[in-house]
Amino acid sequence: MTKTPAEVELLAESGRLLASVFAHLDGQPLAGLSTLQVNDLVEAFIVDRLGARPASKGQYGYGFVLNSSRNEVVCHGVPSRDEVLQDGDIVNFDITLEKQGYIADSSKTFLVGTVAPAARRLVRTAYEAMWKGIRAVRPGARLGDIGHAIERHAKRNGYSVVREYCGHGIGREMHEAPQVLHFGKPGTGLMLREGMVFTIEPMLNQGRRTVRTEDDGWTVVTADGTLSAQFEHTVAVTRDGVRVLTLRPDEARPVA
């Protein structure tokens, strides 16, 4: 589960390139675009501009370069030409990128146009919860410390944490050990050590934490139809803390 310093640097380069994909999306007016158009835009940027591979395309038979999870969709939303982003939507784009054999994974929930305060608050809290988990990472800490920090912040703000999906180790393969739960008890679980690389990607729901999968076999939605939001970073355990490998340009001063 641990990577060499050279491997961490290769993962960091993939992460840097993936961060630039999100910076590119930040400059796009999303309202009026279909989620398939966003998918195609991202694919062209990764392949033509960055000379990299969209790692999700073809993974487990999936035919697209990203997941587009809008409003009540929790995760694994499938891009479609019929799904057009509208003013007031929130939408998570989950994107992976492989360069020189190493994969980075990140996601961001975007606000489309003028978004209602309740939806903005959910998105902000999901982002904060991810950072609470990241700040729990250091050698000697436990996986349960990460999950506890995330769930505590979510519950304090009145939200639930989806339990069916979790973070994961990452490297040459998309999904490696360990599994990183977004709930837990402090002081429990696997002990972290320098060189571990994994994702932290909590999904927060406005209502109950229960979810269901739609008939396409991919799209996961909230069971009660309320909104869901998610953020994700790939991180490495360092000698004295944590390094965020997919840190974006707009995150020079991440939230506490």
C-alpha positions in Angstrom: 0.0 0.0 0.0 3.0 2.3 0.2 4.7 4.1 -2.8 8.3 5.0 -3.2 9.2 8.7 -3.3 9.7 8.4 -7.1 6.2 6.9 -7.5 4.7 9.7 -5.3 6.3 12.2 -7.7 4.8 10.5 -10.7 1.4 10.5 -9.0 1.9 14.2 -8.2 2.5 14.9 -11.8 -0.8 13.1 -12.8 -2.5 15.1 -10.0 -1.1 18.4 -11.3 -2.4 17.7 -14.7 -5.8 16.6 -13.4 -6.0 19.9 -11.3 -5.6 21.8 -14.6 -8.6 20.0 -16.0 -10.8 21.4 -13.2 -9.2 24.8 -13.8 -10.3 24.5 -17.4 -13.8 23.6 -16.4 -13.9 26.6 -14.0 -13.6 28.9 -17.1 -16.5 27.3 -18.9 -20.1 28.6 -18.7 -21.8 25.4 -17.8 -25.5 26.5 -18.1 -26.9 25.3 -21.4 -24.3 22.6 -21.9 -25.3 18.9 -21.9 -23.4 16.6 -19.6 -22.2 14.8 -22.7 -20.8 18.0 -24.1 -18.8 18.5 -20.8 -17.6 14.9 -21.1 -16.3 15.5 -24.6 -14.7 18.9 -23.7 -12.8 17.2 -20.8 -11.7 14.3 -23.0 -10.3 16.6 -25.7 -8.5 18.6 -23.0 -6.9 15.5 -21.4 -5.9 13.8 -24.6 -5.1 16.7 -26.9 -3.8 19.4 -24.5 -2.2 17.3 -21.8 -1.2 14.2 -23.7 -2.7 12.0 -21.0 -5.3 9.2 -20.8 -8.7 9.6 -19.2 -8.5 6.6 -16.9 -12.2 6.1 -16.4 -13.0 5.4 -20.0 -13.2 1.7 -20.5 -12.9 1.0 -16.8 -15.4 -1.7 -15.8 -17.0 -1.2 -19.2 -17.7 2.4 -18.6 -17.8 4.4 -21.8 -17.1 8.0 -20.7 -14.2 10.0 -19.2 -16.2 11.4 -16.2 -19.1 10.9 -14.0 -21.7 13.8 -14.0 -23.8 13.7 -10.9 -26.4 16.4 -10.8 -28.7 17.5 -8.0 -30.1 14.4 -6.4 -27.5 12.1 -8.1 -25.0 11.0 -5.5 -22.3 9.5 -7.7 -21.7 7.6 -11.0 -24.0 9.7 -13.1 -23.7 8.9 -16.8 -23.1 11.8 -19.2 -26.0 12.3 -21.7 -26.8 14.6 -24.6 -30.4 14.9 -23.1 -29.3 16.1 -19.7 -28.7 19.9 -20.0 -27.3 21.8 -17.1 -29.7 24.6 -15.9 -29.3 27.7 -13.9 -29.6 26.7 -10.2 -28.2 23.2 -10.6 -25.4 21.7 -8.6 -23.3 19.1 -10.5 -20.3 17.0 -9.5 -17.8 16.0 -12.1 -15.6 13.1 -11.0 -12.6 12.8 -13.3 -9.5 10.5 -13.5 -6.3 10.9 -15.4 -3.4 8.6 -16.1 0.1 9.8 -17.1 3.2 7.6 -17.3 1.3 4.7 -15.8 0.0 6.5 -12.6 -3.6 7.6 -11.9 -5.0 10.6 -10.1 -8.6 10.9 -9.1 -10.5 14.0 -8.1 -14.0 15.5 -8.1 -15.7 18.9 -7.6 -19.3 20.0 -7.2 -19.9 23.0 -9.4 -22.6 25.7 -8.8 -24.4 26.4 -12.1 -25.6 30.0 -12.3 -27.6 31.3 -9.4 -27.9 28.5 -6.8 -30.3 28.5 -3.8 -28.7 29.2 -0.4 -29.6 25.8 0.9 -27.9 24.1 -2.0 -24.8 26.4 -1.6 -24.6 25.5 2.1 -24.7 21.8 1.3 -21.9 22.1 -1.3 -19.8 24.3 1.1 -20.2 21.8 3.9 -19.2 18.8 1.7 -16.0 20.7 0.7 -15.3 21.5 4.3 -15.9 17.9 5.3 -13.4 16.6 2.8 -10.8 19.0 4.2 -11.6 17.9 7.7 -10.7 14.4 6.6 -7.6 15.5 4.8 -6.3 17.3 7.9 -6.6 14.1 9.9 -4.0 12.4 7.7 -0.5 11.9 9.1 1.8 9.0 9.9 0.5 7.1 12.9 -3.1 8.3 12.5 -5.8 5.8 11.8 -8.3 5.5 9.0 -11.0 5.9 11.6 -9.7 9.3 12.4 -10.4 10.4 8.8 -14.0 9.1 8.8 -14.8 10.5 12.2 -13.6 14.0 11.3 -15.8 13.9 8.1 -18.9 12.5 9.7 -18.7 14.8 12.7 -18.6 17.9 10.5 -21.4 16.7 8.4 -23.7 15.8 11.3 -23.0 19.1 13.1 -24.3 20.9 10.0 -27.4 18.7 9.7 -26.3 16.4 6.8 -25.9 12.7 6.4 -22.9 10.8 5.0 -23.3 8.1 2.3 -21.8 4.9 3.6 -22.1 2.7 0.5 -19.1 4.3 -1.3 -15.7 5.2 0.0 -12.2 6.5 -0.8 -9.5 4.1 -2.0 -5.9 3.5 -2.5 -4.6 4.5 -5.9 -1.5 4.2 -8.0 -1.0 2.1 -11.2 -4.5 0.8 -10.6 -7.6 3.0 -10.1 -8.8 1.1 -7.0 -6.2 -0.3 -4.6 -6.1 -0.9 -0.8 -7.0 0.6 1.6 -10.7 1.5 1.6 -11.2 4.9 3.2 -14.5 5.2 4.9 -16.1 8.6 5.5 -17.4 7.6 8.9 -15.7 5.9 11.8 -14.4 6.0 15.3 -11.1 7.8 16.2 -8.2 5.6 17.0 -9.5 2.6 15.0 -8.7 1.1 11.7 -5.5 0.8 9.7 -2.5 2.9 10.9 -1.3 5.4 8.2 2.3 5.4 7.2 4.5 7.5 4.9 4.1 6.7 1.2 0.4 5.7 1.3 -1.6 7.3 -1.4 -5.4 7.3 -1.4 -8.5 9.3 -2.1 -10.8 11.1 0.3 -14.2 11.7 -1.3 -17.2 12.2 1.0 -20.7 12.4 -0.3 -23.1 14.4 1.8 -26.9 14.3 1.5 -29.4 16.9 2.6 -31.8 14.2 3.8 -31.3 10.6 4.7 -28.1 8.8 3.8 -29.9 5.9 2.0 -29.4 5.7 -1.8 -30.6 3.6 -4.7 -29.2 2.7 -8.1 -31.2 3.4 -11.2 -31.9 1.0 -13.9 -28.8 1.9 -16.0 -26.8 0.1 -13.3 -24.6 3.1 -12.8 -26.5 6.2 -11.6 -26.8 6.4 -7.8 -29.4 8.8 -6.4 -30.7 9.8 -2.9 -33.6 7.5 -1.9 -35.6 10.5 -0.7 -34.9 12.8 -3.7 -32.9 15.4 -1.7 -29.7 17.0 -3.0 -26.3 15.4 -2.7 -22.8 16.9 -3.0 -19.3 15.5 -3.1 -15.6 16.6 -3.3 -12.6 14.4 -3.8 -8.8 14.7 -3.6 -5.9 12.2 -4.0 -3.5 12.6 -1.1 -0.2 11.1 0.0 0.9 10.5 3.6 4.2 12.4 4.1 6.9 12.1 6.8 5.2 14.8 8.9 1.6 15.1 7.5 -0.2 15.1 4.2 0.3 16.2 0.6 -2.7 16.9 -1.6 -1.6 15.6 -5.1 -4.7 17.0 -6.9 -4.7 20.5 -5.3 -6.3 23.0 -7.7 -5.0 26.5 -8.4 -8.1 28.0 -6.6 -7.2 26.1 -3.4 -4.0 28.0 -2.5 -5.5 28.6 0.9 -7.8 25.6 1.5 -10.4 25.8 4.3 -9.6 24.6 7.8 
